[in-house]
Amino acid sequence: MELLLLLFLPLVGAIFAFLLGKSEIAKTVAIVWSLLSLAHTLSIVSRFVPDASTQFLIDAEWIESLGIRFIVGIDGISMLMVLLTNALIPLIILASFKQNFKNPGAFYGLVLFMQSGLLVVFTALDAFLFYVGWEAALIPIYFICALWGGENRIRVNLKFFIYTIAGSLIMLIAIIFLYTQTANKEYGIEALYNLNLDSTAQGWVFWAFFLAFSIKMPVFPFHTWQPDTYTEAPTAGTMLLSGIMLKMGIYGVIRWLIPIAPIGFEQWGNTALVLSIIGVVYASIIAFTQEDVKRLIAYSSIAHVGLISAGIFAWNLQGLQGAMIQMLSHGLNVIGLFFVVDIIIRRLNTREIDQMGGIAKNAPKLAIAFLIILLGAVALPLTNGFIGEFLLLMGIYNFNFWAAVIAGLTIIFGAVYMLRMYQKVMLGTANEVTINFSDIRGTEFAVLFIICAFVIIIGVYPKPLLHISEAAVNNLIETVNSKIQR
């Protein structure tokens, strides 16, 4: 019952928020329900045994005639994703408190509804249920971007919609195909893991899932929707997309794609790794040319996710463990960066870096918080980004030396364009636009203080998080390796 409560708490909160409509009380309801979800998550974490088993399992009949069951459970891999989701949602809601929404009940209701869909994705052990959660998490973000986005939101949202729907439909076809291949016509993850498909079928399944997941992450060349969407979405929507939703694709590769199609992975995994590394270099180079601060961070996110993807396809303990902790670190850092940028944009009414400068003189608290989060994003030792990127590069190095050399450029490039951006935005001489810039206070200070604290805490002592996923990751690697020769 603990897991049912975990899944449905945000849904109940969403209903309450929707009922409140235009009332400002909706934001209070949203933060209360998100904190209740976080408290329940921490209760589950306290009772979670960090071994390879699936815990808090629920297996119930759902649509019996079609072999669809409601199967959910948590192991070390999904535990970190649940923790990521329910820790970041309260921060995202709190970060939006100073935004004026025409219908706050609808906005916060959609955020909580999306939270519920994300939790289904990260706990589902039935492929059909996974697909339902996948779509349930996507629907709210469409409306959030379309209703509260920027001037070009309709055009940008249409592109985002086409990309994601195309990927989802291809994945659905693959899921139905796998269902037809099972002996008892079922969607359960164990039945799909135990399939003995030939190499041709596995190759097709690999690409069907990879397209859906790589669009969501995104991985080169399926990334073109991302910068525009991140830029035009409201800040809370950008945080949801970058901080949590892209992790759906990464998680899908680990949980579903590689274990279901290990031979397909053996055939095509190197291609996927090369595409991931190309994305690292490509996005970093494009980031150098950006004068829009929000787009710069969007391309930075593509580069970091490319490194995570490459670490996964290297398929060893270091790479996968690096991916697990880097998903948490990236989520924390990217919502911090986008929140800082949102604070600056709201005060200056511009996203152009050239129109900024000298902000640190009038806003020292913001400058310090921005620097701490930025250093985490560029993987400075003793920050949260370091341990993940170190493990990822070690995993890629153990797979191929030159792949690690090229992938490692993300650290060098990232440090250059991020620190250069910080210098132009925060340092230098104040101009007529920035001369009266006010420092952070209230909810702004609270959100950034919490993020900065975890940037340092995770960087100094990452062991508890790595310990949660280690046994499950080892077990998954052994399961896949037993089916392939690498």
C-alpha positions in Angstrom: 0.0 0.0 0.0 3.0 2.3 0.5 3.6 2.4 -3.2 -0.1 3.1 -4.1 0.0 6.0 -1.7 3.2 7.2 -3.3 1.5 7.2 -6.8 -1.8 8.7 -5.8 -0.9 11.4 -3.3 0.1 13.8 -6.1 -3.0 12.9 -8.1 -5.3 13.8 -5.1 -3.3 17.0 -4.7 -3.9 17.8 -8.4 -7.6 17.3 -8.1 -7.7 19.7 -5.1 -5.7 22.3 -7.1 -7.9 22.0 -10.1 -11.0 22.6 -8.0 -9.5 25.8 -6.6 -9.3 27.3 -10.1 -8.1 30.9 -10.0 -7.7 31.1 -6.2 -4.1 31.8 -5.0 -4.6 29.2 -2.4 -3.8 26.6 -5.1 -0.1 27.3 -4.7 -0.3 26.5 -1.0 -2.2 23.3 -1.7 0.4 22.3 -4.3 3.4 22.9 -2.0 1.7 21.0 0.9 0.9 18.0 -1.2 4.3 17.9 -2.8 5.9 18.0 0.7 3.6 15.2 1.8 4.8 13.2 -1.2 8.4 13.9 -0.2 7.8 12.9 3.4 6.3 9.6 2.3 9.2 9.1 -0.1 11.7 9.6 2.7 9.7 7.1 4.8 10.0 4.5 2.0 13.8 5.3 1.6 14.3 4.7 5.4 12.7 1.2 5.0 14.4 0.4 1.7 16.9 -2.4 1.7 19.7 -1.6 -0.8 20.0 -5.0 -2.4 19.0 -6.3 -5.9 15.4 -7.2 -4.9 12.2 -5.4 -6.0 10.5 -4.1 -2.9 7.0 -2.7 -2.0 5.7 -4.8 -4.9 2.1 -4.5 -6.0 0.8 -7.0 -8.6 -3.0 -6.8 -9.3 -5.3 -7.6 -12.2 -6.1 -4.6 -14.4 -7.3 -5.5 -17.9 -7.2 -9.3 -17.6 -8.5 -10.0 -21.1 -5.5 -8.3 -22.6 -2.9 -9.6 -20.2 -2.4 -6.2 -18.7 -1.6 -6.1 -15.0 -1.0 -3.3 -12.5 2.5 -4.2 -11.4 4.7 -1.6 -9.7 7.7 -2.0 -7.4 11.0 -0.3 -6.4 14.6 -1.4 -6.6 17.7 0.6 -6.2 17.5 2.1 -9.7 13.9 3.2 -9.5 14.4 4.4 -5.9 16.8 7.1 -6.9 14.4 8.2 -9.7 11.5 8.4 -7.2 13.7 10.4 -4.8 14.7 12.7 -7.6 11.1 13.4 -8.7 9.6 14.0 -5.2 12.6 16.1 -4.0 12.6 18.4 -7.1 8.8 18.9 -7.4 8.5 21.0 -4.1 11.5 23.1 -5.2 9.9 23.7 -8.7 6.6 24.7 -7.1 8.3 26.9 -4.5 10.4 28.5 -7.3 7.2 29.5 -9.1 5.6 31.3 -6.2 6.4 34.8 -7.5 5.0 34.0 -10.9 1.5 35.4 -11.6 -0.6 32.7 -13.4 -4.1 33.6 -14.6 -5.3 30.2 -13.4 -3.0 28.9 -10.7 -5.2 26.0 -9.9 -4.9 24.6 -13.4 -1.1 25.2 -13.5 -0.3 23.6 -10.2 -2.8 20.8 -10.9 -1.0 20.0 -14.1 2.4 20.0 -12.2 1.1 17.5 -9.6 -0.6 15.4 -12.3 2.7 15.2 -14.2 4.4 14.1 -10.9 2.0 11.2 -10.6 2.7 10.1 -14.2 6.5 10.4 -13.7 6.2 8.1 -10.6 4.3 5.5 -12.6 7.1 5.6 -15.2 9.8 5.0 -12.6 8.0 2.2 -10.8 6.0 0.4 -13.5 6.9 -3.3 -14.1 4.4 -3.8 -16.8 5.2 -2.4 -20.2 1.6 -1.2 -20.9 1.5 0.5 -17.5 4.9 2.1 -18.3 3.5 3.4 -21.6 0.4 4.8 -19.8 2.7 6.6 -17.3 4.9 7.8 -20.1 1.9 9.5 -21.8 0.4 10.7 -18.6 3.6 12.6 -17.8 3.7 14.1 -21.3 0.2 15.4 -21.5 0.5 18.0 -18.6 3.7 19.5 -20.0 2.1 20.1 -23.4 -0.6 22.2 -21.7 1.9 24.0 -19.4 4.0 25.0 -22.4 1.1 25.9 -24.6 -0.8 28.0 -22.0 1.9 29.7 -20.1 4.8 29.7 -22.5 6.5 32.6 -24.5 5.4 34.3 -27.7 6.3 31.5 -30.0 4.9 28.8 -27.7 2.3 27.4 -30.3 4.9 26.8 -33.0 7.5 25.4 -30.6 5.0 23.3 -28.7 3.7 21.8 -32.0 7.3 20.7 -32.9 7.7 19.2 -29.4 4.3 17.4 -29.7 5.2 15.9 -33.1 8.6 14.7 -31.9 7.3 13.1 -28.7 4.2 11.6 -30.2 6.1 10.0 -33.0 8.6 8.5 -30.6 5.8 7.3 -28.3 3.9 5.6 -31.1 7.0 3.7 -32.3 7.6 2.5 -28.8 4.0 1.4 -28.5 4.3 -0.7 -31.6 7.4 -2.3 -30.2 5.6 -3.0 -26.9 2.7 -4.7 -28.7 5.1 -6.7 -30.8 6.9 -7.9 -27.6 3.5 -8.8 -26.1 2.7 -11.0 -29.1 6.0 -12.9 -28.6 5.4 -13.9 -25.0 4.1 -17.3 -24.2 1.1 -16.2 -22.1 0.4 -12.9 -24.0 1.5 -10.5 -21.2 3.3 -7.2 -20.7 5.1 -8.0 -17.5 8.8 -7.0 -17.4 10.0 -10.5 -16.4 8.2 -12.1 -19.4 9.8 -9.5 -21.7 13.3 -10.0 -20.2 12.9 -13.8 -20.7 12.1 -13.5 -24.4 14.5 -15.2 -26.8 14.1 -13.0 -29.9 16.4 -13.4 -32.9 19.0 -10.8 -33.7 16.8 -9.1 -36.4 13.9 -8.7 -34.1 16.0 -7.5 -31.3 17.7 -4.9 -33.6 14.3 -3.6 -34.6 13.1 -3.5 -30.9 16.4 -1.7 -30.0 15.8 1.1 -32.5 12.1 1.4 -31.7 12.8 2.0 -28.0 15.9 4.0 -28.7 14.1 6.5 -30.9 11.5 7.1 -28.2 14.0 7.4 -25.4 16.6 9.5 -27.3 14.0 12.0 -28.3 13.1 12.5 -24.7 16.6 12.8 -23.3 17.5 14.2 -26.0 20.4 12.6 -27.9 21.9 13.9 -31.2 20.3 14.1 -33.8 16.9 13.9 -32.1 17.5 17.0 -30.0 16.3 19.9 -32.2 13.0 20.3 -30.3 14.8 20.9 -27.0 16.4 24.4 -27.1 13.3 26.1 -28.5 11.0 24.3 -26.0 13.2 25.1 -23.0 13.4 28.7 -24.1 9.7 29.3 -24.7 8.3 27.2 -21.8 7.6 28.9 -18.6 10.4 28.5 -16.1 8.6 25.8 -14.1 7.9 23.9 -17.3 11.6 24.2 -18.3 12.6 22.9 -14.8 10.2 19.9 -15.2 11.5 19.1 -18.7 15.2 19.4 -17.9 15.2 18.4 -14.2 13.0 15.3 -14.3 11.3 14.5 -17.6 14.4 13.9 -19.6 15.3 11.3 -17.0 12.4 9.2 -18.3 14.4 8.5 -21.4 17.6 7.7 -19.6 15.7 5.4 -17.2 13.9 3.7 -20.1 17.3 2.8 -21.7 18.5 1.2 -18.4 15.3 -0.5 -17.4 13.6 -1.5 -20.6 15.7 -1.1 -23.8 19.0 -2.9 -23.0 17.7 -5.8 -20.9 14.9 -6.6 -23.3 17.0 -6.4 -26.5 20.6 -7.4 -25.3 21.5 -8.7 -28.7 20.2 -5.6 -30.4 22.3 -3.6 -27.8 25.4 -5.7 -28.7 24.8 -4.9 -32.4 23.9 -1.2 -32.1 25.1 -0.1 -28.7 28.3 1.3 -30.2 26.3 3.4 -32.7 24.2 4.8 -29.8 27.4 5.6 -27.9 28.9 7.4 -30.8 25.7 9.5 -31.3 25.8 10.3 -27.6 29.4 11.6 -27.8 28.7 13.5 -31.0 25.9 15.3 -29.0 28.4 16.1 -26.2 30.8 17.9 -28.6 28.1 19.4 -30.9 26.0 20.9 -28.1 29.1 22.3 -26.3 30.2 24.0 -29.5 26.8 25.5 -30.1 26.7 26.7 -26.5 29.8 28.8 -27.2 27.8 30.8 -29.7 24.7 31.5 -27.6 23.9 35.1 -26.6 20.5 34.0 -25.1 21.3 32.9 -21.5 18.4 30.4 -21.4 19.4 28.7 -24.7 23.0 28.5 -23.5 21.9 26.4 -20.5 19.6 24.4 -22.7 22.6 23.3 -24.9 24.7 22.7 -21.8 22.0 20.2 -20.7 22.2 18.4 -24.1 26.0 18.0 -23.6 25.6 16.7 -20.0 22.9 14.2 -21.0 25.0 13.0 -24.0 27.7 12.1 -21.5 25.2 10.2 -19.3 23.9 8.3 -22.3 27.5 7.4 -23.4 28.2 6.1 -19.9 25.2 3.9 -20.0 26.1 2.4 -23.4 29.6 1.7 -22.2 27.7 -0.8 -20.0 29.9 -1.3 -16.9 29.5 -0.6 -13.2 31.3 2.7 -13.3 29.3 4.0 -16.2 25.9 3.0 -14.9 26.6 4.1 -11.4 27.9 7.4 -12.8 24.7 7.7 -14.8 22.5 7.1 -11.7 24.1 9.7 -9.5 24.6 12.2 -12.4 20.8 12.1 -13.1 20.3 13.3 -9.6 23.1 15.9 -9.8 22.0 17.1 -13.3 18.4 17.5 -12.1 19.4 19.5 -9.1 21.9 21.7 -11.0 19.8 22.4 -14.0 16.7 23.6 -12.1 19.1 25.8 -10.0 20.6 27.3 -13.2 17.2 27.9 -14.8 15.8 29.4 -11.6 18.8 31.9 -11.4 18.2 32.8 -15.0 14.5 33.3 -14.4 15.2 35.6 -11.5 17.6 37.7 -13.7 15.1 37.7 -16.7 12.2 38.8 -14.5 14.2 41.7 -13.1 15.8 42.8 -16.4 13.2 41.8 -19.0 15.9 40.4 -21.2 17.6 37.1 -22.0 20.5 38.7 -23.9 23.8 38.2 -22.1 25.3 41.3 -23.7 22.7 43.5 -21.9 23.7 42.1 -18.5 26.7 42.7 -16.2 27.7 43.9 -12.8 24.8 42.1 -11.1 27.0 40.7 -8.3 27.6 44.2 -6.8 23.9 44.7 -6.0 23.0 41.0 -5.5 25.9 39.2 -3.7 23.7 36.4 -2.4 22.5 35.6 -5.9 26.0 35.8 -7.2 27.3 33.3 -4.6 24.4 30.9 -5.2 24.8 31.1 -8.9 28.5 30.4 -8.6 28.0 27.3 -6.4 25.4 25.8 -8.7 27.5 26.6 -11.8 30.6 25.0 -10.2 28.5 21.9 -9.6 27.4 21.9 -13.3 31.0 22.1 -14.5 32.0 19.2 -12.2 34.4 21.0 -9.8 35.7 18.5 -7.2 33.7 18.4 -4.0 30.5 19.4 -5.8 27.8 17.1 -6.9 28.6 17.1 -10.6 32.2 15.8 -10.0 31.5 12.3 -8.8 29.0 11.5 -11.5 31.1 12.8 -14.4 34.2 11.1 -12.9 32.5 7.7 -12.9 30.9 8.3 -16.3 34.3 9.1 -17.9 35.9 6.1 -16.0 33.2 3.8 -17.4 33.7 5.2 -21.0 37.5 4.9 -20.6 37.1 1.3 -19.6 35.2 0.7 -22.7 37.3 2.8 -25.1 40.2 5.3 -24.5 39.5 7.6 -27.4 35.8 7.7 -26.7 36.6 8.9 -23.1 39.0 11.5 -24.5 36.4 13.0 -26.8 33.6 12.7 -24.2 35.8 14.4 -21.6 35.7 17.6 -23.7 32.3 18.3 -22.1 34.1 19.2 -18.9 36.6 21.5 -20.6 34.1 23.1 -22.9 31.5 23.4 -20.2 33.9 25.2 -17.8 34.8 27.7 -20.5 31.3 28.7 -21.7 29.7 28.5 -18.3 32.4 30.6 -16.5 32.5 33.1 -19.4 28.7 33.4 -19.2 29.0 34.0 -15.4 31.6 36.7 -16.0 29.5 38.5 -18.5 26.3 38.3 -16.5 27.4 38.7 -12.9 30.8 40.6 -13.0 32.1 43.7 -14.7 30.5 47.1 -14.6 26.8 47.6 -14.0 24.9 49.3 -16.8 21.6 51.3 -16.9 19.6 48.0 -17.0 21.4 46.3 -14.1 22.3 49.2 -11.8 19.2 48.8 -9.6 19.1 45.0 -9.6 17.7 43.7 -6.3 19.1 40.7 -4.4 17.3 37.4 -3.7 14.9 37.1 -0.7 12.1 35.0 0.6 11.3 31.9 -1.5 14.0 32.8 -4.0 16.6 32.6 -1.2 15.1 29.4 0.2 15.1 27.5 -3.1 18.7 28.5 -4.0 20.0 27.8 -0.4 18.5 24.3 -0.5 20.0 23.6 -3.9 23.4 25.0 -3.0 23.4 22.9 0.2 22.8 19.7 -1.7 25.4 20.6 -4.4 28.0 20.6 -1.6 26.6 17.7 0.5 26.3 15.3 -2.4 29.8 16.3 -3.7 31.4 15.7 -0.3 29.6 12.5 0.6 27.9 10.7 -2.3 28.2 7.2 -0.8 24.6 6.8 0.5 23.1 7.5 -2.9 25.6 5.2 -4.7 24.9 2.5 -2.1 21.2 2.6 -2.9 21.6 1.7 -6.6 24.8 -0.4 -6.6 23.3 -3.9 -6.0 20.5 -3.3 -8.5 22.9 -2.0 -11.1 25.3 -4.9 -10.6 22.4 -7.4 -11.0 21.2 -5.8 -14.2 24.7 -5.8 -15.7 25.1 -9.5 -14.9 21.6 -10.3 -16.3 22.4 -8.6 -19.6 25.9 -9.8 -19.9 24.8 -13.4 -19.4 22.9 -13.0 -22.7 25.6 -11.3 -24.8 29.3 -11.6 -25.5 31.0 -8.2 -25.2 
